[in-house]
Amino acid sequence: MNIHHLELFYYVARHGGITEAVRNIPYGIQQPAVSGQVAQLEEYLGVTLFQRRPFALTPAGEKLYDFVQPFFANLDAIASDLQGGKARQIRIGASTIVLRDHLPDVFQNVRKRFPNLKISLREGYPQDFEQALQKEELDLAVTAIERKPALGLHSVALIELPLVLLVDKESRITAADQLWRRDKIEDPLICLPAAEAICKNFQQGLARLGVDWFPGMEVSSIDLIETYVAGGFGIGVSVQVPKGKVSPNVRIVPLPDFTPVIVGVLWRGKTSSLLQAFLDELQLRAKRFLQSTAKESAKGT
């Protein structure tokens, strides 16, 4: 049997299907390639290893999975053992801005305690991260926390980010009240998907004011909101990040009466020493941000 085919079958069986397997295989491979190579394994063995829809292992598939699972599941453990027990791995989910602007310093500090640390990063939305944690596809997620986490998940809040509007620097809008007084807001609204905390908190705030203003452009990240506001496509709803900088073509308009977004950490199960190190660093970074923001506000007054 082709060992690579066995490895692909292991991921398919472990994650319940080819699509989920592709998301979790630790190297780049496309779905058609996985499907084709697993089909070659079935052809070689002369048996069907799993039903496609809904996914379910056949008796032959269960027998093969029971055989290969101990080997592939313990590869990281044996690697750690051969490296003197020092190798550690953590899988983290977060938004683009968190991964880019905030986690590199955290990684540097944690690596001082765990020199051979392996890090796997995934971008996505809060609902994706919660599901990935439940499936043990992630170890930790830095994300918006809107409610009590699902059973088996733990959370800790890090920081509150106030909602703001982003307007073109040439806009006459300097305060949100200028918009609320209009009979109808004609400017296109640029925001994240409706399920995101920023969008939900904003729409709830509008409802309290009795204002109707619905998205005219939906984008996938805060960076894109700023990009399209700077390009003159409309007004964006975003959050104000401590020490965050915006494009010189964009101006921030505060939304003081709107519910802020709470960013925190989600994780599953027991807290290992490595996971605790990340929690400590993230909480320390959040504390320093808050202290820095308070000092800047005091200087401004």
Secondary structure by P-SEA (a helix, b strand, c coil): ccaaaaaaaaaaaaaccaaaaaacccccccaaaaaaaaaaaaaaacccccccccccccaaaaaaaaaaaaaaaaaaaaaaaaacccbbbbbbbbccccccccaaaaaaaaaaaccbbbbbbbbbcaaaaaaaaaacccccccccccccccccbbbbbcbbbbbbbbcccccccccccccccccccccbbbbcccccaaaaaaaaaaaaacbbbbbccccccaaaaaaaaaaccbbbbbbbcccccccccbbbbbbcccbbbbbbccccccccaaaaaaaaaaaaaaaaaaaaaaaaaaaac
